[in-house]
Amino acid sequence: MVKELDKIQDYESEALAITPENMGVMETMTSDKIAKINERMVEIDRANNTVGRKNTQHTNQLMTLTMLTDSPYRRLRQCLAQIEDRRTAIESNLYEFKKGEISLRELEKKDDELSILQVAWQKHSLKRSKMYIEGALKELAVFQEAYEEIRKNNNIPEFWDEEDAEMDEARHHIRQVFRQAFRDTQLTGHISQGNAEYLEQWGIHLQTAEVLVKQYLYKTEELIKEGHMPTIDHLYKFLDDCADMFENEHMKVMKRIGLDKIVRKDLLYKNNMHREV
């Protein structure tokens, strides 16, 4: 894919440049104003190399990958989704690019005025599309690196599978529901109906959760009064403590429903390579 892009010539589309000669006579945009625009476009074209992708690396990694979750497996899955999205876009754009190259070769065989103009437009379009293909490649590379860092820093096996991800789900949901309950209580003074239902789904009594959240809020407010400003790590510890406390409570819900198990291992993609180590 990258080798194909390396073959792209740096086409110059003088016939389509924003110049006084190409624009002709206008009422307001005089030749000197158009010349100034064209002069500034040199820097604009250079700077456009920084925006050939949808988001910055900060946005992609601290917002797209956070997605209100504490589960490293969910973040890995988010990386995979983003990589697949970029790969699909690159493949589609590269296909259109190759079609454009073929069309250009056919147009270059003609020497009529319209074909010459179409050649200029096709070269211009190919040059512009290269920037966005490169931007998508950069984003794909960022998510690949993020995937590896998340996996390694969370001690996740190289050949993890669906079973690993499923076994981490309960702790994810407990952290998530307490995060939302904390926000509800901080902003409105009580846990919302939606999060009350969420708590019950994971076997957590509403009033128990409310007491824990309010105790956390009270202790945090006391720290602030004493001049200590809690960091986000303070909240993370509270969420981890909740996960430790209620990790297996959903089994009571399973019993109530009549379920023997949730994870149907025979219906999961499993890779036994890391299990054999």
ABEGO torsion letter per residue (X at the ends): XAAAAAABBBBBBAAABBBAAAAEBBAABBAAAAAAAAAAAAAAAAAAAAAABABBAAAAAAAAAAGGBABAAAAAAAAAAAAAAAAAAAAAAAAAAAAAAAAAAAAAABABAAAAAAAAAAAAAAAAAAAAAAAAAAAAAAAAAAAAAAAAAAGBBAABBAAAAAAAAAAAAAAAAAAAAAAAAAAAGBBBAAAAAAAAAAGBBAAAAAAAAAAAAAAAAAAAAAGBBBBAAAAAAAAAAAAAAAAAAAAAAAAAAGBABABBAAABBBBAAAAAX
